């Protein structure tokens, strides 16, 4: 027997937030939030069959739908506080909803984020999460880069693309490396603390969702400059290099997307502060190139021109 | 040839807001908004084939997607300021996108609302709009009603349900009355000024989206009381009564939904202030019953018990 909208919300999603700044949460026409200063708002939609494979588990989808939005706020140096959920599901499947809510709330709690409202509708599976956060003293935009700034990325790139390939091919690899890559796609780690820590020193930032070259390209467009990437410096994980040949691993890292690492820029004079800020988060960062005068992103390999195999995700 | 995501956003949706409180709008990872005090947040999704008929024009859909959210803020007595749009479309259809954006922005401009961000994805047609506004001195919730309070509705009810019937049956009526009903469904008028004007005097409010009896039922549940509706007092438009027999018109008004009028409650001592507040908005309001001790909504007709033909929209 299928549940009604209100029963589903009550059973799975209406968890009274501990946050005293949620003046009114789920259950009325709108939520009321005490925000001192500036609010930072991001929204992202995941559509079944477009942004995720049917094989993705419901709890991973709940995690992922929130993670991609937390990642947007991380790229602003903002602190996420609240979220809303617009969930469209073909039917009221108890087990699925329970797992989805579990994945969403586990990540939300880790970041002190309260679900304050939403809309539950029937239709093709689509998940839209909106996150609202508070801005730090300085918001990290895509537009603040200058020629001469160093270009950095956190963590490692290409793992999620490798994970997608394993899921899509229903790769039987049950090794620790294969599991790690699949998890990187299914349960990405938004770099929230890192974004906040970088905000005072970085000049521009974006999260890597479409692929490094595409996303760095967005920084270049908005900052009115170009970039050079030294591809041999792009960080690749041991797991990725275990399961894929080096050329394939590099292609995933340059164009793969879905890693939700931060790509950011900073003047060379800030290098030590950047390093210290990220060390305090326990997250490695690697300098992979520089912003330059001009436009567009070009790659070098050991100082020689290098043509990447692909440029990143195209949405249409 | 189909446009890419970024071209579509630039062409149709990236209109720099005049609002100086939009510190950062479309084009970065998130929007940054200067909010003094409390933010009021609502989100609603419209799914093709579930919430709207294929026959609805794209500009009406753009209007409607925003209107239903403005209506939620109206029911809180809040002032809408900003919105985000998560739009999922099966393909990049120039003509459709232009009309959709036109409908959305026309209504947004009428209410001083800026589109500050969003996500454009490919998939089954689904529109999720989120509105963020600022709270007044007092937020109107569903929970503030007390036995003895009067129950009011603004405008007239049942028109949208009549309009849906005309659209679904492809009713050939080209009369002014038929057009008026269709417009009430396709381009509902959110009662934003009315909500703000009522907020100091009303005890509880909701917007009529699921149907009067269902929505008044939500006020009763949250307020811990019941309600009696005198059905002969429920306001029906001349247009509705021209096109439908009186029993059908009443059924639409009690259970039809989609009118986006406000249903609100207030102590009898506030009756004159309520009337003056709505008169200043140019909007009629009618007292249709009372909150009572107990639970549930019951109907009377000329003082006698009356069983309504249906209770309202069920979401699953």
Interface residues (C-beta under 8 A of the other chain):
Chain A: X2 X3 X4 X5 X6 X8 X23 X24 X27 X28 X29 X30 X31 X32 X33 X34 X35 X37 X38 X39 X40 X41 X42 X43 X44 X45 X46 X47 X48 X49 X50 X51 X72 X73 X75 X76 X78 X82 X84 X85 X86 X88 X91 X92 X116 X117 X118 X119 X120 X121 X122 X123 X124 X126 X128 X130 X131 X132 X133 X135 X139 X141 X142 X143 X205 X206 X207 X222 X314 X315 X316
Chain B: X2 X3 X4 X5 X6 X8 X23 X24 X27 X28 X29 X30 X31 X32 X33 X34 X35 X37 X38 X39 X40 X41 X42 X43 X44 X45 X46 X47 X48 X49 X50 X51 X72 X73 X75 X76 X78 X82 X84 X85 X86 X88 X91 X92 X116 X117 X118 X119 X120 X121 X122 X123 X124 X126 X128 X130 X131 X132 X133 X135 X139 X141 X142 X143 X205 X206 X207 X222 X314 X315 X316
